Amino acid sequence: MELIGATWRKSTRSGNGECVEVADNLPGVVGVRDSKDPTGPVLTFEPHTWRAFIAFAKQH
């Protein structure tokens, strides 16, 4: 899936730069992809689901 207009970003903690990228600038969808394969598959999440995942990850 290509997300037209997506602005992809990596975590500032990505270290070697090989990690996931997130596009959260589009209404109603958050995209996640492998930074090593920017033309490859994209996972999409509803914004509230992505926020719940991030909150959970920060707790652990």
C-alpha positions as CSV (number, residue, x, y, z in Angstrom):
1,M,0.0,0.0,0.0
2,E,1.3,3.4,-0.9
3,L,0.3,6.2,1.4
4,I,0.1,9.3,-0.8
5,G,1.4,12.4,1.0
6,A,2.9,10.4,3.9
7,T,5.9,12.0,5.7
8,W,8.0,9.1,7.0
9,R,10.2,9.5,10.0
10,K,12.5,7.3,12.1
11,S,13.0,7.3,15.8
12,T,15.8,9.4,17.1
13,R,16.9,6.3,19.0
14,S,17.2,4.2,15.9
15,G,21.0,4.0,16.2
16,N,22.3,2.5,13.0
17,G,19.3,3.8,11.1
18,E,17.8,0.4,10.2
19,C,14.5,0.3,11.9
20,V,10.8,1.1,11.3
21,E,9.5,4.3,9.9
22,V,6.2,5.9,10.9
23,A,4.0,8.2,8.9
24,D,1.5,9.8,11.2
25,N,0.7,13.0,9.3
26,L,-2.3,11.6,7.4
27,P,-5.9,11.8,8.7
28,G,-7.3,8.6,9.9
29,V,-4.3,6.3,9.4
30,V,-0.8,5.7,10.8
31,G,1.6,3.9,8.4
32,V,4.5,1.7,9.6
33,R,7.2,0.3,7.2
34,D,10.7,-1.2,7.3
35,S,13.3,1.6,6.7
36,K,15.5,-0.9,4.7
37,D,12.6,-1.5,2.2
38,P,10.8,1.9,1.7
39,T,8.9,0.5,-1.4
40,G,7.9,-2.6,0.4
41,P,4.8,-3.4,2.4
42,V,3.2,-1.0,4.8
43,L,1.2,-1.8,7.9
44,T,-1.6,0.6,8.7
45,F,-3.3,1.4,12.0
46,E,-6.1,3.6,13.2
47,P,-4.6,6.5,15.2
48,H,-6.2,5.4,18.5
49,T,-4.8,1.9,18.1
50,W,-1.3,3.3,17.4
51,R,-1.5,5.6,20.4
52,A,-2.5,2.6,22.6
53,F,0.5,0.6,21.3
54,I,2.9,3.4,21.9
55,A,1.6,4.0,25.5
56,F,1.9,0.2,26.2
57,A,5.5,0.1,24.8
58,K,6.5,3.1,27.0
59,Q,5.4,1.2,30.1
60,H,7.5,-1.8,29.3
